[in-house]
Amino acid sequence: MIHQKGYQFLQIGLASPKQIRKWAERILPNGDIVGEVKEPHTLHYRNQKPEKDGLFCEKNFGPTKSGRCACGKYERIPEEKEGQKFCKKCWVEFTYSRVRRYRMGYIRLGCSVTHVWYLKSTPSHIANLLGQKLKDIESLAYYNNCLGNPTTSYPTLLFIKKYFQYSSIAWLLHILLCFFSFKGFEALEDREIGTGGDAIKRLLSELDLQNIIDQSRRACEELTYFDPLDEKEAQKAQREKERLVRRIKIASYFQQTNIKPQWMVLSIIPVLPPDLRPMIHLNDGPLATSDLNDLYRKVLYRNKTLWELKQGVWPAPHSLMISQKRLVQEAVDALIDNGLGGPPMKDSNNRPYKSLSDVISGKQGRFRQNLLGKRVDYSGRSVIVVGPNLKIYQCGLPKIMAIELFQPFLINYMISNELASNLRVAKSIIQSKHPIIHFILKKVIQKHPVLLNRAPTLHRLGIQAFQPILVEGKAILLHPLVCTGFNADFDGDQMAVHIPLSIESQAEANLIMLSYVNLLSPATGDPITLPSQDMLLGLYMLTLEDFQRNFNFYKTFLFKKFNFFKIPSFLTFEDVIKARTEKKIHIYSLLWFKLKNIEAITSHLQQLPIEIQYNSIGTKYGTYEDWNICQNNQGECVTIYSCTTVGRVIFNQKLKCGLQQSTF
């Protein structure tokens, strides 16, 4: 059993036959070794109890009910320090039934079979490692071709050292079978003829991985300096180079991980724990079972027949033995990946069985559905709408949703502050929608972040933390600046809300997941919280000038028909807002606005003055296209007025306030 705190990662690789047996085998006090599944039976048709040595055997996998053996006898489950305790009659251990979730079994095959992933996948690892065509390796694996064993140290009878079709020597083998005993003929076949998984296993075991790496590297270097005559030769050389590179990678992987290539050929099949492939008795009569049980049964039936043919008193015809081995290979292929090795096996309703690959792969598979992503409590989902009045680290959470999500915290607050005597009273107060609930809810969510996630979560910014703000309605409010990270818009998109429960998760959300911490793209480093769409249009409209009014102003001013002082002037931002509220000016009205920070103005140096006036004491009044500057007789700026609009004054003030804030 894998403990979460003991491991930081999960690595998938090939397991040796010895390792598979180690997973499943256990030694009983009487000396018997259990773990092997020998019979294709599941449950007894009368009492619905697991059959002995079957796929649900209690002796192999543990009791179906905690503390009860197969005989029906109950015993106290011993403590860990007391050791194991077994029934003396059926030898079932008195333990918890949850052991059936992780105790495995195994099937000992009558012949070696190739792993369909490494044979049929593109590219084929077995064919690539052996340096042979996939067609030849497949024919060898499914007993259509044979391989003459290159034996030179012993005298041979057939003198065959190449690939050949089994049908071409079937007549010869049939004749030889008449002159040999079954065991003698089997020894002859093993010595001179190889076919099926046994032949591939022998070829893989004879490989020198370091020699393969060195030869492939030399061949790659030769192809690097190869000068093709035409495009066809160039493409052929490129394909050969890619094949050699793949071969180097595969051989290097086996060498670095100490995994033997012959482990790609299976002689022992692991059996999943029974609770991961359940068989449930429904109320209306029939049994609902996992497809894996049917696939395991097919393997067991065919494997049992093969063992009976091999251990029979009379030797079976060689063609029958070959056919049975092929059936075992096809059954194991269907168990591992149904449909990859050939036509898929189907049930009585013409529906393909779900194999082990189907169980672990895809969106509904074991990894993505149960390990990488899990169904969680305290989460909600709703449509998102824009919240322009929010701060970038805030989100609007509907009150109805917040009451449901933060219900454990509300109950804890009421009980700890003696507002409710017990859990039932606290829940009744929440269900009655008492006004005090909203007061408690505001206190609870003050320093409690929530996580917003928009599927698909393709990168880190797909899930971020926010400080919730209670809002009316049923929609989640989101700041428009964070939409880019979520790849969200407001045309009906939905987002999920999750509540971090532990102190550690809340601290992590506050420190590294809040939206104002994730302002840069993790892929490129560019700013990702940039204004777009509605925000840009709003800023454009806010800072837009009345071009017709400006044109008339400058035209009349240049011809001395317009009085400069007819444009209103304002000293403070509050005066501008007051005039705007009283509708004396509109958002695009021109005005003269006095600037406080006169040292920051440098653009007037690039403009030519429209008019310059001096008074008797030497004070200079310069009128530029956008500025009205008053300088004393020493050339120092005394006052500066900027010709701008109401919208630009508002934008400048908001921008200044935002920059002056040191914290959010």
N, C-alpha and C positions, 0 to 999 in steps of 0.2 A: 504494500500500500504506500503510495507516494504522499508524503506530508508536505504541506505548502511551505512551511518555514525552512525546510531543509534544502530546498532547491530553488535556484534563481532562474533557470531556463529549462527548456524541454528540447531534446534532440532526438530526431527520428533516424533510425538506421537499421541495418540488417542484424539479425540475431542468429547466433549459432544454434545448431540442434541441441547442444549441451545446455545452452542458456534457456532455451524454450522448455526443456524438461525440468530445469531448476526452478522455473517460475511455478510449475504445476505440481511437481512431485512432493509428497510428504511421507514420512515413515511413521507407521502406527506402532503402538507399544508391542504388538505381537510380531513385529518385524515386516509386515506387509508394506509394500510401496503402492500408494494410491496416487491418482492424478490422470491416468490414461483412460480415455473414453473409448470403449470397445464396442458398444452396442448402439445401433441407430434409434433406440427407443427413447421416448420422452416421459410421458405420464401413463400410468395404468388406466385402462379404459373404464374400470369399475370404481376404484376408490380415488382416482386422480392423484395418486402418490407417485413420486419419481421412481422410475425403473432403475434397478441396480446396474451399474457400469454404463448407464445411459447419459444422455446430454444434460439431465437434471439430477444426477445421482447425488444423494446427500452424503455419501461416504467420501466423494471427491470434492464437492463444493461446499459442504456445510449444511446444517439443518434448515428446513423451510420455516420452522418456528423456533424462536429463541428458547434454549434449554430443553428441547424435546428431540429425541432421536427418532430413527425410522421405525422402531418398534412401537412408538407411542409413549415411551417412558419419559417422565419429567425428572430433571435433576437441577439442583442449584448451579448456576454458572459460577465456576471458581474464579477467584481473583487472579490477577496476572502473576503474582508471586507464588501462588499455589500450584501453578502449572496447569497442563491440559488434563481433561477428564473425558473418557470415552465410554461408550456403552460396550459391555463385554460380549454382547450378542451380535449387534449389527455394525459395531465399530464406527459409529457416527459420533463426532465430538459434541459435547455439551457446551455450546457457545452461542453467541448472538447470531441471528439470521442475517445480519448485515454483511457477514463475511462472504455471502454469496454474491456480493457486488464486486469483489476483487479477487476471489480465488479462481484461478484459471485451470484449464485442463489441456490435454494434448491428444492428438491422433497420430499413431505410428503408421506411416504409409507402407504399403507393400512394394512400392517402387518410388524412385526419386522423380519429382516433377519440377519443371521450371516455374519460377515466379513470373506471372504474366506481366507484371509491371515492367520488369527488366527485359522481357523478351519482346512484347508487342508494342511497348511505348515507342514514340518517335522522338529522338532516334533510339534504336535498340541498344541497350548497354551491353548485353551479352554478345550480340553480333559485332559491335564495335570493338569490344575488348578482344574477341577471338580473331578479328580481322577477316571475317567471312561475310558472305552475303546473307541478308536476313532471310531470304527465301530458303537457302540451304539449312540454316539453323532451325527455322520453323519446321521444315520437313523432317529434320532429325528429331526435334522435340515431340512431334506428334506421330512418330513411328512410321512415317512414309519412306524415309531414307534410312540407311544404315551407314556406319563408319567402320572401315577396317582398321583395327587397332594396329599401330605401328610397332609391333613387338618383334624384336630382332634377336633377343637373347634366348628365346625359346623356339623350338620347332613349331611351325604353323601348318595347318591343314589346308586352309582356303587361299592363302597368299594374297589377301586383299588389303590394300592400304589407302583406299580413296573412298569418297562418297559414292554410294550406289543405291538404287531403289530396292526396297525390301522385296518387291514382287519378283525381281530378277533372280533371286536365290531362294525363293520360298520352296521351290521344288527340291532344291538341294538340302535345305534344312529338314524338310519332311522325310527325306530318305535317311539322313544322318540320325534322325530321332529313332529310327528303327534299330540302329546298331549301338545306341548309347542308352544308359539309364538316364532317368530324368536329371539327377544331380550331376552325372557326367556330362550330359548335353548342356546343362546350365553353366558348368565350368568352361566347356568349349566355347560357348557363346560369349561369356565374360572375357575370355582370353583373346578371341579373334574378331568378334563382331560387337560393335557398340551401337546402341540406338536408344532414343528417348532421353529422359532426364539423366540417366546414369552415364550415357556417353558424354553429354554436355558437362556434367559434373567432373568427369575425368579430364576433359580438355581444360576446364577452368582451373583445376587443381594443379595441372602441369605448367601453368603460366609463370613466367619470370617477370614480375612487374617492373623491376629496374631495367631489365633488358628491353621491355616494351617502351618505356619512357625514353631510353637512349636512342633506340632505332627510330622512333617517331620524331624525335627532335632532329636527328640527322636528315630524315626525309623532308622535314619542314624547311631546313636550311637549303637543301637542294632545290626545293620548289621556289624558294625566295629568289634564287639566282636563275631560275628557268625563264627562258625567253620564248614565249609562245609565238607560233607563226600566224595564227589567226585568232579571232574572238572565241571560237568554239574551244580551242585548246586552252585559252586563258580561263574560260569558265570551268572547264574540267579540272585544271590545276587548282583553281580556287576552291572548288568543292572537295578535292582531295586534301587540301591544306586544312580546311575546316574539320574534316573527318579526323585527321591526325591530331589536331588540337583537342578535339573532344576525347580522343583516345588517351592523350596525355593527362587530361584532367581526371578522367575516370581512374586510370591507373594510379595517379598521384593520390587521389582520395582514398583508395583502398590501402595504399602504402602508409599514409599518414595516420589513418584511423585504426590500423591493425585489423581490418575486416578482410576476411578471406573471400576471394571471388566465388568460390564454390558454394558459398552460403546463398547465392542467388538461385540455387537449386534446392528445393525443399524435400526433406525426408520425414520431417515432423511438422504437423500443423497445429498451431496454438488454438485453443477453444476459449471463446470469450466467457466470462462469468455469467451464470444463468440469469441474474437479475438485469443484465444489460441486453438480453434477448428473451424477454418474458413470454410465458404462455399463460393466458388468463382465461378462466372459466366464466363465461358470460351468464347473465341471469336467464336468458331465453334458451340456453342449452349448448350452443356450439362453443368451441374454443377459439379465442383470438390469439394468434401466435405471430412472432416475428419471422420475417422471411429468412433470417439467418438460420433458424432452426431447420427449415426445409432444406436449405443448401448444405448444412452440416450433415443432415440425414442422408442426402444423396451421396456425399463423399463417403460416409460410413458404410452405406449399402454396397457401393462399388468396391471400396477398399476391402470389405469383409469377403466379398466374392473372390477378389484377387488372392487374398491370403488362403482361402479354401482351395483355389486352383493350385497354388504353389505348395501347399502342405498336404495335398490329396495323396491317396495311396497310388492311384494310377496317374501317370503323367498326362497332362492336358495337351491338346494340340497347340503347337507353337503359335499358329494364327489366332487361336482363341485367347491365348495369353497376351499377345500383342494388342488385340482389340480391347481386352479388359484394362490393360495399362493405359491405353488411349482414353478410355472412358474415365479413369481416375484423374488423368491430366485435365480433361475437360471439366470435370466436377470441381476440381480445385480452382481452375480458372474462373468458373462461375461464382465460386465462393469469394474470391478475392476481388474480382472486377467483372461482373456479369455483363457480357456483350463485347468485351474487349478482345477476348480470344476467339470469338466466333459468334454464331447466332445466340442471342440471350435465352436462358432458360426461363420458361413461363409457368404460371400456375394454371389451375383449371379454368380460370376466367380470362386466360390469354393475356395476363398482365406480367411483365418481366419482374423477377425477384429483385429486391434491393440487396445488393451485396455489401461487403465490408467497405469498399470504396465509396459507395453511395451513402453509407452511414456517416463517414467522416468528411466527405467532400461537399462543396457547395454551400450556399447560404444557410440551408437547414441542417448542415452537417454538424458533427460533434465539435469541431474546432471553432467555427464561426458562431454557432448557435449557443453552445454550452460553455466553452472555455474562453474564447476571446470576447464574447458578448453574452450577457446573462440577463434574464428578466429580473427586474429589480422592483422593490417596493418604493413607495414615496416618490413617485414620478407622475407627471401629467403631460398633456399634449394639447396644444391649441394653435389657432391661427395667429400670425404675427401682423401687427400694424405699426405704422411709424409713430415714434414718440419724440418729436422735435424738442420738447421742453425738458427731456431727460438729460442727465450728464452721461458721459460716454461709458461710465462704469455702472450705470443703473439700468434696470429693466422694469417695466410695469407688469406686476403680477396680479391677476384678477383675485378679488377677495374670496370668491367661492373656491377657487383652486387653492389659494393659500391656506384656508381653514382646513381643507382636507389633507394637504401635504404636511403641514406643521402640526397635525393633530397630536402626535406623541409629545411634542414640546409644550403644547397648550395644556395637555393633561398633567404633565409633570409640573408645570408652573402652578396650576390650580391646586394640586395636592400639596406641593411644598410650601405654598403660601396660605394653606388652610382655607382656600376658597371652595374646595370640594373634599369630602371625607374619603372617597374611594374612587376607583376607576369608573364604576357604573354611574355615579353621580356626575363625574366630570364629563362623561360622554353625553349624558342627558342634557347638561347645560349647553354643550356644543350643538346638539341637535335642535334644541329649542331656540337657537340663534339669539341668545341673550346679548344685550348691548356690551356687556363687559368683555365678550370674546374679542371684539375689534380692538379694545384697549390692550388686552393681553397680547394679541397678535402683533400689534405695532411694536411692543417691547421685545417680543421674541425674535422678530426678523431684523432688528436693528443692526446686529453684528453677525448675522447668519447669512452667508452667501448662498446663491443657488447656481446650478449649472444649466446652461442652455445648450442644446445640441440640435443641429440640423443634419438630417441624413441626406446624402451619404457623407459620413465623416471621412473625408479623403486626406486630410492633413490635420496638424495639431490645432489650427485655429477653427476647426469645425465644432469644437466644444470649448466654451469659455465660461468664466464665472462672472456673476453680476450681483450687485446689491439690490434686493427687491424693493420696489415701491408699490404699495397697495393702490390699485385702481379699480374703478367700477367696470362692469361689463364682463365679457368672457374672452377677450382677446389679449394676447401678450404684447406689450409695448416694447419696441426695440429702437435704440438710437440708430439713425441712418448711417453713421460713420463705421459701424462694425459690420455692416452688411457684406462688405467685400470679403472679409475673412470667412464668413459663413456661406458665401456665394448665394445670398438670399436676396429676394426682392419682395415687394408687398402686393403681389398679385394672387394671393391665396396660399402662400407657403406656410407650412406648419413647423413648429419646433417643439422639442420635448424639454420638460423641466425636471431636473433631478435635485434631490436634497442630500448634500453631504452630511452624514450622521455623526461620524466620529470626530474627535478633536483634531486628529492628525489630518483627516481629509479636509476639514474646514480651514486649517492652517495652510494646507497646500493650495486650496482654492484662493485664499486671500493673498498668498505670496507670489504664486507663479501663474495663476489662471485668470486673474482679473483682466478685463479688457484693456485697461490703460497700460498694462505691462506688455501686452502683445501688440505693439504698434508697428512692428516691422515683420516683413514676410520671412519665415524661417528658411525658405528656399533661396531667395535672392538677396535678402537684406534690405530691400526697398521698402519705403513706407507703404503700409497697406490700408491705413485709416485715412484715406484721402476723400475729400468731398466729391460727389458725383451726382449726376441727374438732377433731382429736385433741389439739392443744396446749391449746386452751381447756378441753376436757373434763378433761385431766390437771391443769391448774392449778386448776380448780374442785374436783376431787376432793382435791387436795393441801391446799387451804386450807379445806376444808369443816369445819364445827364439828359436834360431836356434840350435836345440839339437845336430845335427851332428857336427857343428862347435865348440860348447862348449866342446863336448866330445873329439874332436881332440886337442883342446887347452889344456885341463887339462892333457890329456895323454902325450903330448909332453912336457908340463911344468914340470910334475913330473919327467920325465926322462932327464931333463936338455937339451932337444933338441930344446927348443922353447924360443925365446927371449921375455921377458916380455914387453919390450918397443915397440914391433911390433904392439901391439894393440893400436890404436890411442887414444889419451886423449884430452879432451876438458874442457875448463874453464867455459864457459857460454852456455846457451841455444841457443843464437844467433849463436854461432860457430857451434853447432850441426845442426841447420836448414840450415846454409849456405853450410856445407859439404853435407847435404842431397840434397839440391837443385842442387849442382854441380855434383851429382851422384858419389861422392867419397865413400859414404857408402849407404847401403840400410836400410830398416825399421827394419831388424832383426840383423844388424851388432852389434857385441860386441864393447864396447868402455869403456874407463875410464872417468868418469864424476866427476868433482870436486864439492863437496857439500859445501854450505856456512854455513848451520846450523849444526855445528859439535856436538852440545850437544844433538841433537835428535837421534844420532846413538847409539844404544845399542845392536843390534843383533850380532856385532862382538865379544862381550864378551862370546857368546854361541858357537863360532866357534874356532876350534884349528888352530893355525897359520901354514901355509904351509912353510913359510920361514921368518926368522928374521935376519936383518942386523944392525950393529952398525958402526958409523963412529968414527973419532978420538975425537970429542967433546961430544960424548955420545948420539947423535941423533939416535933414534931407528926407523927402517923402518920395519913394519910388513905387510906381505902379507897373506891375508886370502882368503877364497873361493870367497867372494864377495867384499872384501874391500882391500884397500891399505892405511895404516894409518902411518903417520909420527908423532912421539912424541919427545919432547925435553928431556933433561937430567933430568927434574923434573917430567916426566910422563904426561905432558899436551899435548893434541892433537894439532898439528899445522895445518896439512892439511889432508883431507880425500878424497880419490877417491873411487867411487863405480863402480864396474864392472856391467854394465847393457846394455840395447839395446837402439837403437834410439827411438823405439816405446814407451818404458817405460819412457824415458826422456820427450817425448811429452805429454804422459798421466799425468805424475807428474806435469808438468808445467800448464796444463789445470786445473787440480784439485786444485792446489795452487791458481790460479787466481780466481777460483770459490769460494773458501773458504774465500779469502781475501775481496771479494765484500760484503760490509755491506748492500747495497740496490740493488734491482733488476733494 
